[in-house]
């Protein structure tokens, strides 16, 4: 977290898969022998911004 200009504010930024690429996180080679492919794809693009105010000293 970063203090904003010495003020009691904290700013946080979070991001995953920023370019929204599709990728197989887990795949199964043995499924190809049965005539189909199996895969679990990774998470979609996610991002968040958080602003927090700190009360007190």
N, C-alpha and C positions, 0 to 999 in steps of 0.2 A: 504494500500500500504506500501511497505517496501523500505527503501533506501538501496541501495547496497553498502556496505563498505564505507559509507560516501560520495559516489559519487552522482551526480545529476541524477541518474536513479531510477525509480520506477518500481517495479515488482508486478503484480497482478495475482492471479490464481483463477479460478472459475470452479466449477463442480456441476452437478446435476445428480441424478440417477446413481451414479458412478459404481454400479454393474450391470447396465442395466437390472433391474428387470421389468417384465411386471406386471402392477397393474391396477385395474379398479378405475379410479378417480371418476366416476359417474356411477351408475347402476340403472336399472328400474325393480322393482319387479313386477309391474303391467303388464309388457309386457309378463311375463311367462304365465299368464292366457290366452293370445292370441296365445300361441304356439311358442314364440320366446323370446330370451333374448336380452336385449339391454344394452350396456355399452360403455362408452368413456374411453379409456385408457390414462394413464399418459404419459408424455413426455419421449422420448428416452434419452439415455445417451448424455449429453452435457458437453463440457469442453472447456476452453479457457485459454490462457496465454497472458498477455499484458506486454510489456516493453516500458517505456516512458522515454524520456530524457528531463530534465528541463533546459531551457536556462536562463541565468541571475543569479542574486544572490539568 
